[in-house]
Amino acid sequence: MNTIQEFHEFYNDIFNKVYRYAYVIMKREAAAEDVAQETFFIAYEKWEEVKEHPNPEGWLYKTAYNIITNYDRRFENHAMSLEELETEFVNAHAWEGFREVDMRLTMDRLLDEDEQKLIMMHYYGGYSIAEIANYMDVTEGTLRVRFCRIRKKMKGQFE
């Protein structure tokens, strides 16, 4: 299989996940699509590095997160019209389903920003407890306790 075919297969397998990840964070369909496209553009430019990475999907999520951070800085003064907000809301519910949106709203309500980042890194980014602990410079035990506390906060919300 040549490089273009490998990348094409990788793109087809993961694009929707990266899009959903960006959408959950940004809550805007067009912005999430921009982020997903830019993420895969960078991945294509660095394909040799990405395909050799121990966690290529995690690499994508980390890249998407960095793009989101910069995207928010570039467009922080951008205000959406009422029509845009309504379209985004309707499209989000039609495309993503109520459960995902409900989960994000519940996370926003119950968890602080650091707890939300942990959830995103582990469940959306595919990072292991060990990888996150190493990144945060804490022990795995400490991180497991944090996840336990997060689960207690969330318990019963999605049953």
C-alpha positions in Angstrom: 0.0 0.0 0.0 1.4 3.4 -0.9 1.6 6.5 1.3 -1.5 8.2 -0.2 -3.6 5.0 0.2 -2.4 4.6 3.8 -3.3 8.2 4.6 -6.7 7.9 2.8 -7.6 4.9 4.9 -6.5 6.6 8.1 -8.5 9.7 7.1 -11.6 7.7 6.4 -11.4 5.8 9.7 -10.9 8.7 12.0 -12.1 12.0 10.4 -15.6 11.8 12.0 -14.1 11.2 15.4 -11.8 14.2 15.2 -14.8 16.3 13.9 -17.0 15.2 16.8 -14.1 15.9 19.3 -13.8 19.5 17.9 -17.6 19.9 17.8 -17.9 18.9 21.5 -15.4 21.5 22.5 -16.3 24.3 20.1 -20.1 23.7 19.8 -20.1 25.1 16.3 -20.4 22.9 13.2 -18.5 25.1 10.8 -15.6 25.7 13.2 -15.4 22.0 14.1 -15.2 21.2 10.4 -12.4 23.8 9.9 -10.4 22.3 12.8 -10.8 18.7 11.5 -9.7 19.7 8.0 -6.7 21.6 9.3 -5.8 18.8 11.6 -5.7 16.3 8.7 -3.8 18.8 6.5 -1.1 18.9 9.1 -1.2 15.1 9.5 -0.8 14.7 5.8 2.2 17.1 5.8 3.8 15.1 8.7 2.5 11.6 7.6 5.8 9.8 8.1 5.9 11.1 11.7 2.2 10.4 12.4 2.2 6.8 11.1 5.2 5.9 13.2 3.8 7.6 16.4 2.8 5.1 19.1 -0.7 6.6 19.2 -1.5 8.3 15.9 -5.2 8.9 16.8 -4.0 10.6 20.0 -1.6 12.7 18.0 -4.5 13.9 15.9 -6.5 14.8 19.0 -3.6 16.7 20.5 -3.1 18.6 17.2 -6.8 19.3 17.0 -6.8 20.7 20.5 -3.9 23.0 19.7 -5.7 24.2 16.6 -8.8 24.8 18.6 -6.9 26.9 21.1 -5.4 29.0 18.3 -8.8 29.1 16.5 -10.5 30.5 19.6 -7.9 33.2 19.9 -8.3 34.2 16.3 -12.1 34.4 16.4 -12.8 35.2 20.0 -14.7 38.4 19.0 -16.7 36.6 16.3 -20.4 36.7 17.2 -22.9 34.4 15.6 -26.2 35.6 14.3 -29.4 34.2 15.7 -29.9 32.3 12.4 -26.4 30.8 12.6 -27.0 29.7 16.2 -30.3 28.1 15.4 -28.8 26.3 12.3 -25.8 25.1 14.4 -28.2 23.8 17.2 -30.5 22.0 14.8 -27.6 20.5 12.8 -25.9 19.4 16.0 -28.9 17.6 17.3 -29.7 16.0 13.9 -26.1 14.9 13.3 -24.8 14.1 16.7 -27.9 13.1 18.6 -29.2 14.3 21.9 -27.1 12.0 24.1 -23.8 13.5 23.1 -25.1 17.0 23.5 -26.6 16.1 26.8 -23.3 14.6 28.0 -21.4 17.8 27.0 -23.9 20.0 28.8 -23.7 17.9 31.9 -19.9 17.9 31.8 -20.0 21.7 31.5 -22.4 21.9 34.5 -20.7 19.4 36.8 -17.0 19.4 36.0 -14.4 22.1 36.1 -12.1 22.8 33.1 -9.3 20.5 34.4 -11.7 17.6 34.9 -13.1 18.1 31.4 -9.6 18.1 29.9 -8.9 14.8 31.6 -12.1 13.3 30.2 -11.3 14.6 26.7 -7.7 13.3 26.8 -8.7 9.8 28.0 -12.0 9.1 26.3 -11.7 11.2 23.1 -8.0 11.4 22.8 -7.3 7.8 23.5 -4.5 8.5 25.9 -3.9 5.9 28.6 -3.8 6.8 32.4 -0.1 6.3 32.3 0.4 8.7 29.4 -1.8 11.4 31.0 -0.1 11.0 34.3 3.3 11.4 32.6 2.1 14.4 30.7 0.7 16.0 33.9 3.7 15.0 36.0 1.6 13.2 38.6 1.4 9.5 39.6 -1.0 7.1 38.0 -2.6 6.6 41.4 -3.3 10.3 41.8 -4.8 10.3 38.3 -7.0 7.2 39.1 -8.3 9.0 42.2 -9.2 12.1 40.1 -11.1 9.9 37.6 -12.9 8.2 40.4 -14.0 11.5 41.7 -15.1 12.6 38.3 -17.1 9.4 37.9 -18.8 10.0 41.2 -19.8 13.5 40.1 -21.2 12.1 36.9 -22.9 9.0 38.3 -26.5 8.7 37.6 -26.5 11.4 34.9 -26.5 9.1 31.9 -28.3 6.0 33.2 
